[in-house]
Amino acid sequence: MVRFDYTGKTVLVTGASAGIGNAMACAFRDAGAVVHATGTRPQSSYGTDLQGMVFHRCDVGSESDLQSLADAIPALDVLVNNAGMVLYKRQEFERPSFQRVLDVNLTGMMTLSGLLRPKLAASGQGSIVNLTSVTAFFGSRGNPAYGASKAAIVQLTKTLAVAWARDGIRVNAIAPGFVATEMTKVSQSGAINEGILQRTPLGRWGQPEDIAGAALFLASSQASFITGETITIDGGFASNI
């Protein structure tokens, strides 16, 4: 990943305290960027690698938190909208839970992108990378809010790519498949795990680092003519119907 040079660039990764977000934040940092990272708890409460990053405590479902975050970043080249949540045990079928997931996964993403649009435009080569999911493309039996929010992100990515192209801002998305993180721990054993592995042609779970490389590419000058696209990274899961 060091082949990408982000020296002199400023990158914000939301939800960078663990999992995919932390892997992406570390990759940008190791490529020379000044990285701003967010989490919902104090930095000291996380056991992940946040060294050398500017940490901001932020709930992306809170409009006031997002405004404070946007105000705290003087300039920006890359925004990675990674923060998200899922609620298990059919909680998302209840309206308050459904709304909370949409507020975090979708509305917060749009709000923060809008707040930071002027700074991304001022960079001359602004880039937004949104994190969606393969569940955007098929039914998510127990998680209607998560599935709906991730499907909406695919469309939002296309819309913002068209709307903000004249600002010099490219907008793309990554749709991870089953990646081994704390969020997916509930599925990493038993019959669910066996089913996932059987349907995944590459025969393994993804790792957060598998996603980080794509984020570096999409935000780089090597992808300067790519916008409005969603790249699926799932070991072939969605193709194996």
DRENTORNU-358059 format. One line per 2 residues: their letters; for each residue x, y, z of N, C-alpha, C, O, CB. Coordinates in pm, whole numbers. Glycine has a CB too. Example, Ala and Ser with C-alpha at 12.3 -4.5 7.8 and 13.67 -1.06 7.14 Angstrom:
AS> 1319/-569/780/1230/-450/780/1320/-330/780/1424/-332/846/1131/-447/905; 1285/-225/708/1367/-106/714/1290/3/787/1341/114/804/1408/-60/572 $
//
This chain:
MV> 81/-121/0/0/0/0/85/127/0/33/234/-30/-92/0/120; 213/118/33/298/236/37/323/291/-103/380/400/-117/430/202/104 $
RF> 283/219/-208/301/271/-344/216/395/-368/244/471/-461/267/164/-446; 114/417/-287/34/539/-295/99/644/-206/136/616/-92/-114/513/-253 $
DY> 112/765/-259/176/872/-183/73/980/-153/29/1052/-243/297/931/-261; 37/991/-27/-59/1093/16/8/1203/98/-58/1273/175/-170/1028/98 $
TG> 136/1219/80/208/1326/149/147/1461/115/126/1493/-2/358/1323/113; 119/1540/217/60/1672/196/-91/1671/186/-153/1776/174/116/1732/74 $
KT> -152/1553/191/-297/1541/182/-358/1523/322/-294/1470/413/-335/1422/91; -481/1569/335/-555/1552/460/-676/1463/434/-752/1485/340/-599/1690/518 $
VL> -691/1363/520/-794/1262/501/-876/1250/630/-820/1248/739/-732/1125/462; -1007/1241/616/-1095/1214/730/-1160/1078/709/-1220/1052/605/-1204/1325/746 $
VT> -1147/989/809/-1212/859/807/-1305/851/926/-1259/852/1041/-1108/743/808; -1434/842/902/-1528/827/1013/-1535/680/1054/-1512/591/972/-1669/881/974 $
GA> -1565/657/1180/-1571/520/1229/-1438/450/1217/-1431/333/1179/-1677/443/1156; -1331/522/1249/-1195/469/1228/-1138/402/1352/-1019/370/1356/-1102/581/1186 $
SA> -1219/379/1451/-1169/325/1577/-1145/175/1572/-1075/122/1658/-1265/356/1687; -1203/106/1474/-1188/-40/1467/-1221/-89/1327/-1270/-14/1243/-1279/-108/1572 $
GI> -1193/-217/1303/-1237/-283/1182/-1188/-220/1053/-1073/-178/1041/-1383/-288/1180; -1279/-214/955/-1246/-161/824/-1201/-16/832/-1106/25/766/-1365/-174/730 $
GN> -1270/62/913/-1236/204/926/-1095/224/977/-1022/310/926/-1333/272/1018; -1055/146/1076/-920/160/1130/-816/116/1028/-710/179/1018/-906/77/1258 $
AM> -845/10/953/-750/-36/851/-731/71/744/-619/93/698/-800/-167/786; -838/137/703/-827/242/603/-751/362/658/-665/418/589/-966/285/555 $
AC> -782/402/781/-714/516/841/-564/490/853/-483/578/825/-773/546/980; -527/369/893/-385/334/905/-317/335/768/-202/377/756/-370/197/971 $
AF> -390/287/666/-332/283/532/-304/423/479/-198/447/420/-425/209/436; -397/515/499/-374/653/456/-262/718/535/-179/790/480/-503/736/470 $
RD> -258/692/666/-150/746/748/-15/694/702/81/770/689/-172/710/896; -7/563/677/119/503/636/161/550/496/279/541/460/108/351/638 $
AG> 64/602/418/96/656/286/131/804/292/148/869/189/-21/634/190; 140/858/413/188/995/430/84/1101/459/120/1217/478/258/1034/312 $
AV> -43/1064/465/-148/1163/486/-158/1207/632/-120/1134/723/-282/1107/440; -211/1327/651/-257/1370/783/-397/1313/797/-486/1349/720/-254/1528/800 $
VH> -418/1226/894/-544/1154/906/-622/1201/1028/-571/1202/1140/-520/1004/914; -746/1240/1004/-842/1267/1111/-931/1144/1123/-983/1094/1023/-927/1398/1081 $
AT> -949/1096/1245/-1024/974/1269/-1134/999/1372/-1114/1075/1466/-931/860/1315; -1248/935/1355/-1355/952/1451/-1392/820/1518/-1373/712/1463/-1477/1012/1384 $
GT> -1446/834/1637/-1502/723/1712/-1605/778/1808/-1607/899/1832/-1392/643/1788; -1689/693/1862/-1796/741/1949/-1755/749/2095/-1827/808/2177/-1916/651/1936 $
RP> -1638/691/2130/-1590/693/2267/-1458/768/2275/-1400/800/2172/-1575/550/2321; -1409/796/2395/-1277/859/2408/-1169/773/2343/-1178/650/2344/-1243/884/2556 $
QS> -1069/836/2287/-963/764/2217/-896/661/2306/-861/552/2260/-858/861/2165; -880/693/2433/-810/603/2526/-884/472/2549/-825/376/2599/-789/672/2658 $
SY> -1012/466/2512/-1091/345/2536/-1074/241/2425/-1124/130/2437/-1237/380/2550; -1005/278/2318/-986/186/2207/-849/120/2212/-750/183/2248/-1004/258/2073 $
GT> -846/-6/2177/-720/-79/2177/-660/-92/2038/-565/-168/2019/-741/-216/2236; -714/-20/1942/-666/-27/1804/-559/79/1778/-532/164/1863/-783/-10/1706 $
DL> -499/73/1660/-390/163/1624/-445/297/1576/-495/308/1464/-301/100/1514; -435/397/1660/-474/534/1625/-355/628/1636/-371/750/1640/-588/582/1715 $
QG> -236/572/1641/-115/651/1660/-94/746/1543/-108/708/1426/6/559/1677; -59/869/1576/-29/968/1474/-149/1026/1404/-133/1102/1309/59/908/1374 $
MV> -269/994/1450/-390/1049/1390/-449/1157/1480/-424/1160/1601/-494/937/1365; -527/1245/1420/-601/1345/1496/-737/1285/1525/-817/1264/1434/-612/1482/1418 $
FH> -765/1256/1652/-887/1185/1688/-997/1283/1727/-973/1381/1798/-860/1086/1802; -1119/1253/1681/-1236/1333/1715/-1345/1240/1767/-1379/1140/1702/-1287/1416/1592 $
RC> -1399/1272/1882/-1513/1194/1932/-1639/1248/1863/-1670/1367/1873/-1526/1204/2089; -1711/1160/1794/-1822/1207/1713/-1925/1096/1692/-1890/984/1656/-1772/1258/1578 $
DV> -2051/1128/1714/-2163/1042/1678/-2215/1093/1545/-2274/1201/1540/-2276/1041/1790; -2196/1017/1437/-2236/1067/1306/-2387/1074/1289/-2435/1126/1188/-2179/980/1199 $
GS> -2461/1023/1386/-2606/1039/1384/-2652/1167/1449/-2772/1196/1454/-2671/923/1453; -2557/1247/1499/-2587/1373/1565/-2547/1490/1475/-2430/1503/1441/-2516/1382/1701 $
ES> -2641/1574/1438/-2611/1687/1350/-2513/1784/1415/-2426/1838/1348/-2739/1759/1312; -2528/1806/1546/-2438/1899/1614/-2296/1844/1621/-2199/1919/1609/-2489/1929/1756 $
DL> -2283/1712/1641/-2149/1651/1640/-2084/1665/1503/-1965/1693/1493/-2158/1503/1680; -2162/1646/1399/-2108/1656/1263/-2065/1799/1232/-1963/1820/1165/-2212/1609/1161 $
QS> -2140/1896/1278/-2103/2035/1256/-1972/2067/1328/-1885/2133/1273/-2216/2130/1304; -1960/2020/1451/-1836/2042/1527/-1717/1976/1460/-1608/2032/1457/-1851/1990/1671 $
LA> -1739/1857/1406/-1632/1785/1336/-1589/1862/1211/-1470/1880/1188/-1678/1644/1297; -1686/1905/1133/-1654/1980/1011/-1580/2110/1043/-1488/2148/970/-1782/2012/932 $
DA> -1618/2176/1150/-1554/2301/1189/-1409/2279/1236/-1326/2368/1225/-1634/2368/1299; -1382/2159/1287/-1250/2131/1345/-1146/2094/1241/-1027/2085/1273/-1261/2020/1446 $
IP> -1188/2073/1117/-1095/2032/1012/-1075/2149/915/-1167/2182/840/-1147/1906/936; -959/2213/916/-938/2334/838/-937/2313/687/-980/2400/612/-811/2398/878 $
AL> -887/2198/643/-878/2169/499/-892/2019/481/-861/1942/572/-743/2221/438; -940/1979/362/-964/1836/342/-951/1798/195/-998/1868/106/-1104/1797/393 $
DV> -884/1684/172/-869/1630/37/-954/1506/15/-1007/1484/-94/-723/1598/10; -967/1424/120/-1038/1297/106/-1130/1276/226/-1088/1290/341/-939/1179/92 $
LV> -1255/1243/198/-1352/1206/302/-1390/1061/283/-1438/1023/176/-1478/1299/299; -1368/980/385/-1410/839/381/-1525/823/479/-1506/825/600/-1292/742/417 $
NN> -1645/808/424/-1766/791/505/-1783/644/539/-1848/569/466/-1892/845/431; -1722/604/649/-1722/463/687/-1813/432/805/-1864/320/815/-1583/420/720 $
AG> -1836/526/894/-1910/499/1017/-2048/440/986/-2119/488/898/-1924/627/1101; -2083/337/1060/-2213/275/1039/-2249/186/1156/-2167/162/1245/-2215/195/909 $
MV> -2372/137/1156/-2417/51/1264/-2521/-48/1212/-2581/-27/1107/-2474/134/1381; -2539/-155/1288/-2642/-253/1260/-2698/-298/1394/-2626/-303/1494/-2586/-375/1176 $
LY> -2826/-330/1397/-2890/-378/1519/-2948/-517/1491/-3028/-535/1399/-3002/-280/1567; -2907/-613/1571/-2951/-751/1550/-3075/-784/1631/-3133/-697/1697/-2839/-848/1586 $
KR> -3116/-910/1626/-3233/-963/1697/-3361/-891/1656/-3449/-867/1738/-3213/-951/1848; -3370/-858/1527/-3489/-799/1464/-3528/-664/1522/-3643/-621/1509/-3605/-894/1477 $
QE> -3433/-596/1587/-3462/-464/1644/-3498/-362/1536/-3575/-270/1560/-3342/-414/1723; -3441/-380/1416/-3460/-280/1311/-3602/-278/1255/-3636/-188/1178/-3363/-305/1199 $
FE> -3685/-375/1292/-3824/-373/1249/-3908/-275/1333/-4022/-245/1298/-3884/-513/1259; -3850/-226/1442/-3917/-126/1525/-3876/13/1478/-3760/37/1447/-3882/-146/1676 $
RP> -3972/105/1471/-3946/236/1412/-3829/311/1475/-3745/362/1401/-4069/319/1423; -3818/321/1609/-3705/398/1665/-3569/340/1624/-3477/416/1594/-3714/400/1818 $
SF> -3558/208/1622/-3432/145/1583/-3407/162/1434/-3294/187/1392/-3433/-4/1619; -3512/149/1354/-3500/168/1210/-3449/309/1180/-3358/327/1098/-3636/145/1140 $
QR> -3506/409/1247/-3468/547/1225/-3325/574/1269/-3251/647/1202/-3562/640/1298; -3285/515/1381/-3149/536/1432/-3045/483/1333/-2944/548/1308/-3133/468/1569 $
VL> -3069/366/1278/-2973/309/1182/-2965/396/1057/-2855/420/1006/-3014/164/1144; -3078/444/1008/-3076/532/891/-3005/663/921/-2932/716/837/-3218/559/842 $
DV> -3026/717/1042/-2961/842/1079/-2809/828/1078/-2739/918/1033/-3007/887/1217; -2760/716/1127/-2615/694/1133/-2559/657/997/-2460/716/952/-2583/585/1234 $
NL> -2621/560/931/-2564/504/807/-2583/592/685/-2496/595/597/-2625/371/780; -2694/664/678/-2728/736/555/-2735/887/574/-2664/962/507/-2859/686/502 $
TG> -2821/932/666/-2840/1076/683/-2711/1143/731/-2677/1251/685/-2953/1103/781; -2641/1078/823/-2514/1134/871/-2412/1145/760/-2335/1241/755/-2459/1050/984 $
MM> -2410/1047/672/-2318/1048/559/-2346/1167/467/-2254/1238/426/-2328/918/480; -2473/1189/436/-2511/1300/349/-2483/1434/418/-2433/1527/355/-2658/1290/311 $
TL> -2514/1442/546/-2494/1567/619/-2346/1605/623/-2311/1719/595/-2549/1554/761; -2261/1510/658/-2118/1540/668/-2060/1573/531/-1977/1663/519/-2043/1421/730 $
SG> -2102/1502/429/-2052/1531/295/-2088/1673/254/-2006/1743/194/-2109/1431/193; -2210/1715/286/-2252/1850/253/-2174/1956/329/-2138/2059/273/-2398/1866/281 $
LL> -2149/1929/456/-2074/2025/538/-1930/2041/488/-1873/2150/495/-2075/1980/684; -1874/1933/439/-1733/1935/397/-1716/1960/248/-1603/1970/200/-1667/1805/434 $
RP> -1823/1971/176/-1815/1995/31/-1728/2116/-3/-1643/2104/-92/-1954/2015/-26; -1744/2232/61/-1659/2347/25/-1510/2320/43/-1429/2366/-38/-1698/2467/107 $
KL> -1473/2247/146/-1332/2219/171/-1278/2118/71/-1163/2128/27/-1313/2167/314; -1360/2021/34/-1318/1925/-68/-1303/1994/-203/-1211/1964/-279/-1418/1809/-77 $
AA> -1394/2086/-233/-1385/2160/-359/-1261/2248/-361/-1196/2261/-465/-1511/2246/-381; -1227/2307/-248/-1111/2396/-240/-980/2321/-261/-880/2381/-300/-1109/2467/-106 $
SG> -981/2191/-236/-858/2113/-254/-822/2098/-401/-706/2072/-434/-872/1976/-190; -920/2113/-489/-895/2099/-632/-908/1958/-684/-934/1937/-802/-760/2150/-664 $
QG> -891/1860/-596/-903/1719/-634/-969/1642/-521/-919/1539/-476/-764/1658/-666; -1082/1693/-476/-1151/1630/-364/-1207/1493/-400/-1250/1470/-513/-1262/1719/-315 $
SI> -1206/1405/-302/-1258/1270/-325/-1336/1223/-204/-1294/1242/-90/-1143/1171/-356; -1452/1162/-230/-1532/1100/-126/-1540/951/-154/-1568/909/-267/-1675/1164/-118 $
VN> -1516/870/-52/-1532/725/-62/-1636/684/42/-1613/698/162/-1395/649/-41; -1748/632/-4/-1855/587/84/-1849/436/102/-1819/363/7/-1992/629/29 $
LT> -1877/390/222/-1881/247/248/-2026/200/249/-2106/243/332/-1812/213/382; -2058/111/155/-2188/48/152/-2168/-99/189/-2089/-128/278/-2256/64/12 $
SV> -2237/-193/124/-2227/-334/159/-2289/-417/48/-2372/-368/-29/-2296/-363/295; -2249/-544/40/-2314/-632/-58/-2462/-650/-27/-2539/-690/-114/-2244/-768/-61 $
TA> -2502/-622/98/-2644/-632/131/-2726/-523/62/-2848/-523/72/-2663/-624/282; -2660/-433/-8/-2732/-336/-91/-2795/-404/-211/-2886/-348/-273/-2638/-225/-137 $
FF> -2749/-524/-244/-2789/-589/-369/-2877/-711/-351/-2921/-771/-450/-2668/-628/-445; -2904/-750/-226/-2997/-860/-203/-3063/-842/-67/-3019/-759/12/-2924/-998/-210 $
GS> -3168/-917/-41/-3244/-900/82/-3165/-933/207/-3087/-1028/209/-3366/-986/77; -3184/-853/309/-3120/-874/438/-3231/-908/538/-3290/-819/598/-3037/-747/483 $
RG> -3257/-1036/554/-3377/-1084/623/-3402/-1019/759/-3514/-979/789/-3368/-1232/640; -3299/-1009/840/-3320/-959/976/-3286/-813/996/-3298/-763/1108/-3240/-1039/1069 $
NP> -3243/-743/890/-3193/-606/907/-3244/-513/797/-3169/-474/708/-3041/-606/908; -3372/-477/804/-3430/-391/700/-3368/-252/695/-3353/-196/586/-3577/-377/722 $
AY> -3332/-195/808/-3273/-61/808/-3132/-63/753/-3093/25/676/-3273/-2/949; -3054/-162/794/-2917/-173/744/-2917/-194/593/-2846/-125/520/-2842/-289/815 $
GA> -2997/-289/547/-3003/-317/404/-3051/-198/323/-2995/-167/218/-3092/-434/378; -3156/-131/372/-3210/-15/300/-3110/99/297/-3095/165/194/-3341/32/365 $
SK> -3042/123/408/-2945/232/412/-2828/205/318/-2780/297/252/-2893/252/555; -2783/81/313/-2669/49/227/-2708/55/78/-2626/95/-5/-2615/-90/261 $
AA> -2830/17/46/-2877/31/-92/-2887/178/-130/-2852/217/-241/-3013/-39/-111; -2934/259/-38/-2947/402/-64/-2812/468/-85/-2800/563/-162/-3020/470/51 $
IV> -2709/418/-18/-2575/476/-34/-2525/458/-177/-2456/545/-230/-2476/411/66; -2559/346/-239/-2518/325/-379/-2578/434/-468/-2510/491/-553/-2563/184/-429 $
QL> -2706/463/-447/-2772/568/-526/-2720/706/-489/-2700/790/-576/-2923/562/-506; -2699/731/-359/-2646/860/-315/-2509/886/-377/-2478/998/-416/-2637/865/-161 $
TK> -2428/783/-386/-2295/795/-447/-2306/841/-592/-2232/930/-634/-2220/661/-439; -2396/781/-668/-2416/821/-807/-2464/966/-815/-2415/1044/-897/-2518/728/-876 $
TL> -2560/1001/-730/-2618/1135/-734/-2516/1242/-701/-2507/1343/-771/-2734/1144/-638; -2439/1222/-594/-2339/1322/-556/-2226/1330/-659/-2170/1437/-681/-2282/1290/-418 $
AV> -2194/1215/-721/-2090/1217/-825/-2131/1308/-939/-2049/1382/-993/-2064/1075/-878; -2258/1303/-977/-2309/1388/-1085/-2322/1533/-1039/-2284/1626/-1111/-2445/1337/-1135 $
AW> -2376/1551/-919/-2406/1685/-869/-2281/1767/-839/-2282/1889/-855/-2490/1676/-746; -2174/1701/-794/-2056/1774/-747/-1935/1762/-839/-1825/1804/-804/-2019/1726/-610 $
AR> -1955/1705/-956/-1842/1689/-1050/-1781/1823/-1087/-1659/1834/-1102/-1888/1617/-1177; -1865/1927/-1103/-1813/2059/-1142/-1733/2124/-1031/-1662/2222/-1054/-1927/2150/-1183 $
DG> -1745/2070/-910/-1662/2118/-799/-1528/2046/-796/-1443/2075/-711/-1735/2097/-665; -1508/1953/-890/-1385/1876/-891/-1384/1765/-787/-1278/1713/-752/-1269/1965/-868 $
IR> -1503/1729/-738/-1513/1625/-634/-1559/1494/-698/-1665/1489/-761/-1612/1668/-521; -1481/1391/-681/-1522/1257/-724/-1586/1183/-607/-1542/1198/-492/-1402/1178/-780 $
VN> -1688/1104/-636/-1758/1031/-531/-1774/886/-574/-1837/857/-676/-1898/1096/-501; -1718/795/-497/-1727/652/-526/-1761/576/-398/-1762/633/-289/-1596/599/-587 $
AI> -1787/448/-412/-1823/367/-297/-1757/230/-303/-1718/183/-410/-1975/351/-288; -1745/169/-188/-1695/32/-175/-1804/-50/-106/-1858/-8/-3/-1560/27/-95 $
AP> -1834/-166/-162/-1932/-257/-103/-1860/-382/-53/-1839/-476/-129/-2043/-295/-206; -1821/-384/74/-1755/-505/126/-1854/-620/138/-1973/-600/159/-1690/-476/263 $
GF> -1800/-741/125/-1879/-859/155/-1862/-893/302/-1867/-804/387/-1837/-979/65; -1843/-1017/332/-1829/-1059/471/-1684/-1043/515/-1596/-1120/475/-1877/-1206/491 $
VA> -1662/-942/597/-1528/-908/644/-1522/-934/795/-1615/-898/867/-1492/-759/611; -1416/-995/841/-1403/-1032/981/-1377/-910/1068/-1264/-862/1078/-1290/-1134/998 $
TE> -1482/-859/1131/-1473/-747/1223/-1561/-776/1344/-1631/-878/1348/-1516/-613/1154; -1557/-689/1441/-1642/-707/1560/-1789/-703/1522/-1870/-774/1581/-1611/-599/1665 $
MT> -1825/-620/1424/-1965/-607/1383/-2020/-737/1326/-2139/-766/1341/-1979/-496/1280; -1934/-815/1260/-1980/-939/1196/-1950/-1064/1280/-1968/-1177/1233/-1916/-953/1059 $
KV> -1905/-1044/1402/-1863/-1157/1486/-1976/-1257/1505/-1951/-1377/1518/-1816/-1106/1621; -2100/-1209/1508/-2215/-1296/1529/-2228/-1400/1419/-2290/-1505/1440/-2341/-1213/1538 $
SQ> -2171/-1373/1302/-2184/-1464/1187/-2059/-1547/1160/-2055/-1623/1064/-2218/-1385/1064; -1957/-1534/1245/-1829/-1596/1215/-1814/-1737/1270/-1702/-1787/1281/-1719/-1511/1269 $
SG> -1925/-1801/1306/-1919/-1938/1356/-2050/-2010/1323/-2149/-1947/1285/-1892/-1941/1509; -2048/-2140/1337/-2170/-2217/1319/-2218/-2226/1175/-2141/-2211/1081/-2277/-2160/1401 $
AI> -2347/-2252/1160/-2406/-2275/1029/-2399/-2152/940/-2381/-2164/819/-2550/-2317/1044; -2412/-2032/999/-2406/-1909/919/-2267/-1896/856/-2255/-1864/737/-2438/-1785/1006 $
NE> -2165/-1920/935/-2028/-1913/884/-2006/-2015/772/-1945/-1983/670/-1928/-1936/998; -2054/-2136/791/-2037/-2240/690/-2105/-2200/559/-2051/-2223/451/-2094/-2373/740 $
GI> -2226/-2140/570/-2297/-2097/450/-2224/-1987/376/-2221/-1986/253/-2435/-2051/486; -2167/-1895/451/-2092/-1785/390/-1970/-1839/315/-1944/-1800/202/-2048/-1682/497 $
LQ> -1897/-1929/379/-1776/-1984/316/-1810/-2068/194/-1736/-2066/95/-1698/-2068/417; -1920/-2141/198/-1960/-2223/84/-1996/-2137/-37/-1972/-2177/-151/-2078/-2311/121 $
RT> -2054/-2020/-12/-2097/-1935/-123/-1985/-1843/-171/-1996/-1784/-279/-2217/-1852/-81; -1879/-1830/-94/-1769/-1740/-132/-1665/-1817/-212/-1595/-1902/-156/-1704/-1677/-6 $
PL> -1653/-1790/-343/-1559/-1866/-425/-1416/-1867/-372/-1347/-1969/-385/-1560/-1810/-564; -1370/-1758/-314/-1234/-1756/-262/-1220/-1830/-129/-1109/-1847/-78/-1188/-1613/-245 $
GR> -1333/-1874/-72/-1331/-1965/41/-1282/-1910/173/-1236/-1986/257/-1250/-2077/8; -1291/-1780/193/-1249/-1723/322/-1325/-1594/349/-1388/-1536/261/-1097/-1696/322 $
WG> -1318/-1551/473/-1368/-1420/509/-1269/-1314/461/-1148/-1339/453/-1391/-1410/662; -1320/-1196/430/-1232/-1085/400/-1169/-1031/527/-1219/-1054/637/-1308/-976/327 $
QP> -1060/-958/510/-995/-889/621/-1006/-739/598/-1015/-696/483/-845/-933/635; -1005/-658/703/-1017/-513/684/-915/-457/586/-945/-362/513/-1000/-444/817 $
ED> -796/-514/583/-691/-466/492/-729/-488/345/-679/-419/257/-559/-536/523; -817/-585/319/-862/-609/183/-941/-490/128/-945/-468/7/-948/-734/176 $
IA> -1001/-415/218/-1081/-299/178/-995/-174/169/-1021/-86/86/-1197/-277/277; -893/-166/253/-810/-45/260/-742/-13/128/-733/103/89/-705/-62/368 $
GA> -695/-115/59/-627/-91/-68/-717/-26/-171/-673/62/-245/-573/-220/-123; -843/-68/-175/-938/-9/-269/-967/136/-235/-984/219/-325/-1069/-89/-270 $
AL> -972/168/-106/-995/307/-65/-879/396/-109/-900/507/-158/-1014/315/87; -756/347/-91/-639/424/-135/-644/448/-286/-614/558/-332/-510/350/-98 $
FL> -681/346/-361/-688/361/-506/-796/461/-547/-769/552/-625/-715/226/-571; -918/445/-496/-1029/531/-538/-1004/678/-506/-1050/766/-579/-1158/485/-473 $
AS> -934/705/-399/-909/844/-358/-786/903/-428/-758/1022/-413/-891/851/-208; -714/822/-503/-587/866/-562/-603/922/-702/-710/910/-763/-489/752/-564 $
SQ> -497/984/-752/-497/1037/-888/-504/926/-992/-540/951/-1107/-373/1122/-910; -469/804/-953/-478/692/-1046/-623/657/-1081/-649/585/-1177/-409/570/-987 $
AS> -717/709/-1002/-859/687/-1028/-927/818/-1068/-1046/837/-1043/-927/627/-904; -852/908/-1130/-901/1044/-1156/-1019/1051/-1252/-1086/1154/-1258/-790/1127/-1209 $
FI> -1045/944/-1329/-1157/944/-1423/-1266/846/-1379/-1350/804/-1459/-1108/908/-1564; -1262/811/-1250/-1363/720/-1194/-1449/798/-1096/-1398/854/-999/-1297/597/-1125 $
TG> -1578/801/-1121/-1670/863/-1025/-1808/802/-1043/-1847/763/-1153/-1676/1018/-1045; -1882/796/-932/-2016/739/-934/-2019/588/-929/-2126/528/-945/-2087/784/-1054 $
ET> -1904/524/-907/-1896/378/-911/-1896/316/-772/-1853/377/-674/-1771/336/-986; -1946/194/-765/-1939/113/-644/-1860/-13/-674/-1899/-91/-762/-2082/78/-590 $
IT> -1751/-33/-604/-1667/-151/-621/-1703/-254/-515/-1698/-225/-395/-1516/-114/-613; -1739/-373/-558/-1772/-481/-465/-1647/-561/-434/-1576/-604/-525/-1882/-573/-524 $
ID> -1620/-581/-305/-1504/-658/-260/-1556/-765/-165/-1571/-742/-45/-1397/-565/-189; -1582/-883/-221/-1651/-987/-143/-1604/-1127/-170/-1673/-1223/-134/-1797/-980/-168 $
GG> -1488/-1144/-234/-1439/-1278/-263/-1525/-1354/-361/-1515/-1476/-372/-1428/-1356/-138; -1611/-1281/-435/-1698/-1343/-533/-1834/-1383/-480/-1912/-1445/-552/-1631/-1463/-588 $
FA> -1866/-1347/-355/-1990/-1389/-291/-2114/-1350/-373/-2199/-1434/-402/-2000/-1329/-152; -2123/-1222/-411/-2243/-1174/-479/-2253/-1228/-621/-2362/-1228/-679/-2243/-1022/-482 $
SN> -2143/-1273/-677/-2145/-1327/-814/-2184/-1474/-817/-2216/-1528/-923/-2008/-1311/-878; -2182/-1539/-702/-2206/-1683/-694/-2351/-1712/-660/-2383/-1765/-553/-2113/-1747/-589 $
I> -2439/-1676/-752/-2584/-1695/-728/-2625/-1837/-762/-2742/-1873/-749/-2668/-1594/-810 $
//
